[in-house]
Amino acid sequence: MATRVGILTGGGDCPGLNAVIRAVARRSFERGYDVVAARGGWGGLVHGQFETLGPREISGILPRGGTIIGTTRTNPYRIEGGVESVLRNAERQGLDALVAIGGEDTLGVAARLHEEHGLSVVGVPKTIDNDLSATDYTFGFDTAVTIATEAIDRLHTTAESHNRVMVVEVMGRHTGWIAVMSGIAGGADVILIPEQPITVEQACDELRSRHQGGKDFSIVVVSEGYELAYETGTRRAVDRGGEDAFGHVRLGGVGDELAREIQRRTGYETRVTVLGHVQRGGSPTPRDRILATRYGLKAADLVHERRFGRMAALHGDAIVDVALTEATAELKTVPPEWYEVARAFFG
Ligand code: F6P
């Protein structure tokens, strides 16, 4: 019987997932392997929902956003009997290997299943947040930065016409990668991120000094995970309440609060734009298509070599493999050097 390779996409979707699926499948077909998708992330393995992928199913998907095999934030470890169901369904399907494409949560489950139950799994690092350790970049991030940068460019012209401060809230969870990179690319005047929490007072001072210098509009980029920080030392987190199956609170709303603070303290008319899921939608950039394709080929090769418990990663310009446990051990935060690049243009 042919080797059967399972594949799943878990967590929030992002551009490039289909490019990985295509690459894993194409290389596996070349070797005479069958490819089976678990539908809806770990949920597909928990509930036994599978679909065979053939050349037809993967045709034309390279530029498509989203994922053709669906995704959820299902956590088998939070469902009674979930882990046993995953193992039973993998065996019933005759899976010889599984490629898990996901971020911290999806790959964290993969790492545990490998460590604790010997599941034959390899990982591919996905997330617009770029917060996974052991890889320089995750796929999906470049597209999100591109979308956010374009939004900042557009907001510039309307801000300038109306002499307004525009606050742009971007995603990124507890790291400020999207905010810093799109802020640098878009020429933001202040950037607020969780890792380098400048205070609301400092942000307002930057805006005042800019306006005193002759500019009468400004762009402020704030990461959804930034906690409003004040000179008194107090911090105020803003979220939308509720938790997902991995215990993450739903972020969002800090842009509104910050805009209110800026207008109240400086008197400058201020508006807010929350980019939200637009950052995750649509076609991947060429860079993400290429990165996702290289990751997919690497994952298929790891499967062929039976090197399980590993994850495809980018180091410099080279695709390498690292331990899944290493990739999920800690969040990759924005280093101070990057923030300093952004800061050089504040005010
Ligand atoms: O992890 C990707 C991400 O888009 C985060 O940036 C954001 O906080 C979260 O997912 C949003 O999740 P959901 O799609 O469940 O609203």
Boltz pocket constraint, residues with backbone or C-beta under 6 A from the ligand:
constraints:
  - pocket:
      binder: B
      contacts: [[A, 12], [A, 13], [A, 103], [A, 127], [A, 128], [A, 129], [A, 171], [A, 172], [A, 173], [A, 224], [A, 251], [A, 280]]
      max_distance: 6.0
